[in-house]
Amino acid sequence: MPAASVDTFFACSLMVLLVLSAMASTSKLLYPYMNYAVGKNVVERYKQISRYLLLNAGTPSDWGKSNRATPTTFGIAKTGSDESYDLDVDKVTRLNGENVYAISYAQMFSALKMPDISFRIEIKPMFEVTINLTATYAGTNETIYQFEISTAKHGVPIPADLKCYSIAEEYLETANPLTSNGRAYVNTTIPSTVRGPALIIVLARSVYQRKAASFNSYSFAHGSAKPEPNGTFLRLGLLNHTLAASFAQSNVTLLKTCAFTFDHSSTLSRTTSDNQSARYSIPHFADSSPIIIVSTGTNSTTFFTEQIAYPQIPLQTGADFATLKTHAKVSAYTYFVTIDSAIYECIVWIGGLKD
């Protein structure tokens, strides 16, 4: 994609979202039509189904907020929103199969009540953030780590503002915001007295469209401690601005749990806890940014960091059209959507049996 096209893509994204919103009211009324595919109307029907998924809240309309609720009719729009293509953060998060409160594709399929079609939903940031550790400078009292941060769309550099957080054990370092033309370098300094492993979080927003948000993280060794895969020590679940941490190993002690956005950070306080789990309340931050939540702790001998994003994206859920491509006719539709005022890219695949 040429650089000029990328510029236009971000500069116009909000305008496109507003135009789609103006058209959305008609799509909300199309459910009866969607059940009938006749000849040349198949492609149009698939398009309207893709819009229906994003414009309707489903039943019950607040099904995303309760871990005991499953939708009887399917839709992931935010209840009561004045904007269209405004998705509910909890409904989106429960689409992610890694979430402890996830609903299955079978439940989604049943709730859509259209047995002749299959679908797949992908939601991801508007551009990619890549983090690479490029140098390590070990001193007597501290170690400096240098990272290269790239922001790009389809391989083309994206100018973005960056905010970086580094965390290990109970130590937290915040780097001042910096602007990148697609590549930037940032250093983080961790004292030798801090036990690793460590984690750096990068939140980014496009300079062309301030609501276009992205993020990534990078776990790295500090001292003699190497990072373990996410989920080794904790199973984290998000629902209704509450974090539930279930201990995946014995003798787990949590040290620090923090929430990070582009403009804010907050140390979370436990609302409940026992020897197998802990719960935290997540603030409602004002900025257009995903929330990255990090917990540090130990299982008596090993220190760890675990993380989760809210909304829990990127995600892909639904039918595996790669295995059905010889039998199904599939169309894909791309939308700009908002989740808690940040803009993301959503692709919906709709498919049915070939004639």
Sequence and secondary structure as in RCSB ss.txt:
>XXXX:A:sequence
MPAASVDTFFACSLMVLLVLSAMASTSKLLYPYMNYAVGKNVVERYKQISRYLLLNAGTPSDWGKSNRATPTTFG
IAKTGSDESYDLDVDKVTRLNGENVYAISYAQMFSALKMPDISFRIEIKPMFEVTINLTATYAGTNETIYQFEIS
TAKHGVPIPADLKCYSIAEEYLETANPLTSNGRAYVNTTIPSTVRGPALIIVLARSVYQRKAASFNSYSFAHGSA
KPEPNGTFLRLGLLNHTLAASFAQSNVTLLKTCAFTFDHSSTLSRTTSDNQSARYSIPHFADSSPIIIVSTGTNS
TTFFTEQIAYPQIPLQTGADFATLKTHAKVSAYTYFVTIDSAIYECIVWIGGLKD
>XXXX:A:secstr
  HHHHHHHHHHHHHHHHHHHHHHHHHTT HHHHT   GGGHHHHHHHHHHHHHH   BSTTGGG TT   SB  
 B TT SSTTEE HHHHHTTSTTSTT   HHHHHHHHT TTEEEEEEEE SSEEEEEEEEEEE SSEEEEEEEEE
EEETTEE  EEEEEEEEETTEEEEEEEEEESSEEEEEEEEETTS S EEEEEEEEESS TTBEEEEEEEE BTTB
    TTSSEEEEEETTEEEEEESSTT EEEEEEEE SS EEE  EEEE SSEEEEE     SSS EEEEEEEESS
S EEEEEEEES  SEEEE  HHHHTTTEEEEEEEEEEEETTEEEEEEEEEEEE  
